[in-house]
């Protein structure tokens, strides 16, 4: 039976989805995070040493995690390193149901992403036979129904991409548009200053415009007050915590309590 993508259906129903951004490429860590009760978790390959075989193990770990009480299982969102049809095909074949594709600049690139996740005649995805996504051929209607449960999210990360939001959102098959705050801050001339007023204004405007187009806006925002502001503006999939920061800050805080001077230096919040 084709697995239901609860994340996709929640976005289409207009329900906010709270997530965790995971950049530690370890199945053990992925399983631990997946049991915490978040709606979704980002499994990254763009800024981590993870690749396709590693991601397979992480997806298996997320699927094996015991969900928190009274919650749906956490849904995995995989970020390939690039909007590349070969990478997209490989991640889909190992069972990823939701992809977040970085650095999509315009409608043409958004359409290329849609084409890459759909089988012919509606796209260019290669026929892989008995893949894990099709439960090794046991899901006999996988090819016919795969698109029903695949969710495609694209990232707008530059000033140029923000100008193209309406055109990107108009592409059939795009489920959501993610605003990349770090790269956007650099593109706008404020590298590393994700809370600069100009960057915040651009993000607020983008969230409103994406919602006005009928698509789901998303963002990574570890500042709780700012994350709540984004949710109030209409952001629907918001990652509110980063696993490496939780680990780093917890270790540093304990070291400081026990007199570790080396841990007292200021650190980045992103």
N, C-alpha and C positions, 0 to 999 in steps of 0.2 A: 504494500500500500504506500502511496506517495505521502511523505511526511508533510504535515501542515506547518507552514511558516507563520507562527503566531506573531512574530515581529512585523511581518508585512501586513497581516490583517489588522493589527493594532494601529499601524500608521494609516491605513485606509479608513479606519473607523474614527480617526482623529484623536486617538488616545496617546498621551505622552508616554514615552519609553525612556526609563532611566538606565544608564549604562556605565560600564567600567572600561577604561582603555588599558589593554594589556599588551605590554611590550617585552615581557619576560618569556622567551621562547622555550617553555618547558611544559610538557603535558601534565606534570605533577602540579605545577602552579595553576595551569588552566583548569584542572579539575577542582582545585581548592576554590578558585574564584567563582566558578560556575555554581557552586553550592551556596553562595552568599545571598542569593535572592534578587540580584539585579535582573532587569528585563532582558538586557543584551550585553554582550561583551565584544569588544573589538580585538581581534587577533591580527597582529600587525606583521607584515613582511617588508614594508617600505623602509622603515627605520630600525630594523632588527636583523640579526643574522639568520632568521628563519627562512626556509624554502619549502618546496612542495612536500617532500617526505616528512619533514618536521611538522608541517601544518596538518597532515593526515593524523599524526599522533595527537596533536592538540584537539582536533575535532572529535576524535574518539574519546578523549578525556572529558571534553565538555558533555558529550552524549552520555557518558557513564556517571556523571556527577549526580548526587542525590539532591533534588531541588529543595530549597528552603520550604518550611511549612506554609501551606496556603498560597503557594506561588506556582506559576507555570515554569517549566524548565527554562533556564537562561538560553537565549538564542545567540549563536555565534555569528558575528559579522567579520568576514575576512577581507583584509586590505592587501590586494596584490601590490607589487612594487611599481606597477605602471599599467596604464590602460592599453594592454597588449592582448590580442586575441589568443595567442598561444598560452600565456599565463592564465588568462580567464578560463580557457578550456580545461586546463589541468586542475585548477581549483574547483571548478564545477564538477568535474569527473570524480574527485575524491569526496564529494558530498557537501561542499559549501552551498548554502541556499541563499545567502545574502552577501553581496560584494560591495565594497566601498572603493571606488576607483579614484586615485589621486589626479590632481592637476588637469581637470577637464576644462578647457578654455572656451568652448563654443558649441553650437548645436551640431556641427559636423562631427566633433569628437564624441559628443554624447550619443549620436546616432551610431557611431562605430562601436561603442560599448554595448548598445542594445543589440546590434547585429551579432556581436560576439557571444551573447548568452542565448540566442535563439537558433534553433535548428532550421535548415532550409525547409520550405522556400521563404521563410520569414527572416532568416539570418544566415550566418556562416559557421555556426558551431559544428565541429566535426562529430560524426557518429562514432561513439567510443565503444559500442558493444556492451559487455557485461561489466559496467563500472560500479563502484561503491555507491554512487548517487542513485543508481537504479537497483540497489540491493543485489548487485551482481547478476542482474537480469531477471530477478524474481518479480520486480515491479514492471509488469509487462506493458503497462500504458505510460511508462516514464516519458518516452519521446513525445507522445501526444500531449501530455499534461504538465511537463516540467516547468514551462513558463508560468503556469498558474501559481506556483509556489516559490519561484525565484524572485528575489527582491534586488533591485539595482539602485544603488546610491552613488552619486558622483560628487566630487569635491570641487568647489570654486575657491581658489586660493590667491587670486591676484586681483588688482583693480580692474584689469581688462576683462577677467571672467565675471566680475560683478556686473559689468555693463551688459553681459549676455545672459543674465538670469532668466529673463522671460523667454528667450529663444531656446535655452537649454530645457527649461521646464515644459516647453511645448512639444518636446520630443516624446512620442508615445513609447512607453516602456521605462521611462525614468520615474522611479517611485519617490525619491527624495534627493535633496541637495544639501550637502554638508559644507559648512563654512569653515575653512581651515584657518584658525586665528593666528597661528604663528607665522605661516608663510604670507598670510594677508598683511600682517603688520610690517613685514619686510618689504612687500610690494608697495605699500603705501608710504614707505620712507621712515618707518619706525621699527626697525628690526628688534625683536625681543620685547617690544613694548605692547603686549596684547591688550593692556588696559588703558592705552593712550586714548584720550577723548575722540580723536579722529577715527581711530580703529573701532572704538565702541559704536560710534555713530554709523559707520559703514556696516557693521554687523547688525545693528538694530534695523537699519533700512533693508538689508538683505533678507532678514527673517520675515519682515512684513511682506516683502515682494514675493518671496517663495510661497508663503501661505496664500497670498492673493491669486497666485497661479494654480492653486489647488494641489500643490505638492508639499511634501513633508520637509521642513527645515531641520537641520541638525547641527550640532557643534560640540566641541570638547571644551569644557570650562570647569576647572577645578576650584575656582573661587566660588564658594557656596552662594554668597549674596548675588554675584553676577549670574551664576547658573540659574537661580530662581528668576532673575530679571528676564533672561532669555526664554525661560518657560512661559512666563507671563506674557511675553510678546508673541508667543505662538510656536516656539521651537518644540518639535515633537520627539526627536531622539537626541538626548543630551547625555554625554559622558561626563560624569561629575567627579571622577577619581581616576588616578593613574597608578597602576600597581607599583611601578618603580619608585614613585614619590612616597607612597605609603611605606614601603620597605625602607627607603633611605631616611625619611623623616623619623620613623620609629627608632631606627638604629642610632641616628645622630642624637636624638633626644635622650636616649638612655645613656649614651656615651657622655653627654654633657652632665647628666645628673651624677655620674660617677667620676667627674673631673677630667674628661677627655678633651683637652684643649683643641686638638686637631679637628674636632667636629663642630667648632664654634663659628666657622667661617660662613658668611652668607651664601645661600644656594638659590638656584633658579626654582620658580614655582611651576615651570612647564618642562 
